Amino acid sequence: TAAARLFTHRGFDHAGRAVFLYHGSRFAPKKWSADAVMLGVVHTLEAGFAAADARDPDNDGTAVIILYLDRGSKLDMDLAKRFGRTIGAHYPGRAHKALIY
């Protein structure tokens, strides 16, 4: 699926927080709809938070999100806005840190 290639759960940081990676060069706006990508993002977030809880039930419930824009890839602003709205509406306070590279 689109999100399986684009947005992945990569593991955990030293504090046991889930770490997610958005791989910018893998986004193909002509191939995938933003709705399909966001559905996959929600699925990936849920799986990552569940994995963090299973690994350490006392973790703080937050995550690290890395936006990696390699090889001159551009961030699709519509997708970025949807991503921000989804995180804010469904996961308030769950983003410990967001990094853009």
C-alpha positions in Angstrom: 0.0 0.0 0.0 1.0 3.6 -0.3 1.6 4.2 3.4 3.5 1.0 3.8 6.2 2.5 1.6 5.8 6.1 2.6 5.2 6.1 6.4 6.7 3.4 8.5 7.3 2.5 12.2 11.0 2.2 12.5 11.5 1.1 16.1 11.9 2.9 19.4 14.1 5.6 20.9 16.0 5.2 24.2 13.0 6.2 26.2 10.8 3.6 24.5 8.9 6.0 22.3 7.8 4.8 18.9 9.8 6.3 16.0 8.1 6.9 12.7 9.6 7.8 9.3 8.0 9.6 6.5 10.1 8.9 3.4 9.4 11.9 1.1 10.8 10.6 -2.2 8.4 7.6 -2.1 5.3 9.8 -2.3 3.7 9.6 -5.8 0.8 12.1 -5.8 -0.5 10.9 -9.2 -0.6 7.3 -8.0 -2.0 7.6 -4.5 -4.8 9.8 -3.1 -4.1 11.8 0.0 -7.0 10.0 1.7 -5.5 6.6 1.0 -2.1 7.7 2.4 -3.7 9.2 5.5 -5.7 6.0 6.2 -2.4 4.1 6.0 -0.7 6.7 8.3 -3.4 6.2 11.0 -3.0 2.4 10.7 0.8 2.7 11.0 0.5 5.1 14.0 -1.9 2.8 15.8 0.3 -0.2 15.3 3.4 1.7 16.4 1.7 3.0 19.6 0.4 -0.5 20.4 3.9 -1.9 19.9 5.4 0.7 22.3 2.7 -0.1 24.9 3.4 -3.9 24.5 7.1 -3.3 24.9 6.8 -1.0 27.9 3.4 -0.4 29.4 4.8 2.6 31.4 6.1 4.5 28.3 4.9 8.1 28.1 2.7 7.4 25.0 4.4 9.9 22.7 6.3 9.4 19.5 9.1 10.8 17.4 8.2 11.6 13.8 10.9 12.1 11.2 10.1 13.6 7.9 12.9 12.6 5.5 12.9 14.6 2.3 15.8 12.9 0.4 17.1 13.5 -3.1 15.4 16.9 -3.5 11.9 15.5 -2.8 9.3 18.1 -2.0 6.8 18.0 0.7 3.3 17.9 -0.7 1.6 20.7 1.2 -1.9 19.3 1.0 -0.6 16.0 2.5 1.4 17.9 5.1 -1.7 19.8 6.2 -3.7 16.6 6.4 -1.0 15.0 8.4 -0.9 17.8 10.8 -4.7 17.9 11.2 -4.8 14.1 11.7 -2.1 14.2 14.4 -3.7 17.2 16.1 -7.3 15.8 16.0 -6.7 12.1 16.8 -3.4 12.1 18.6 -3.2 15.4 20.6 -0.1 15.6 22.7 1.3 12.3 21.3 4.1 13.9 19.1 7.1 14.1 21.4 9.3 15.5 18.7 9.0 16.1 14.9 12.2 16.3 12.8 12.5 17.3 9.2 15.6 16.3 7.2 
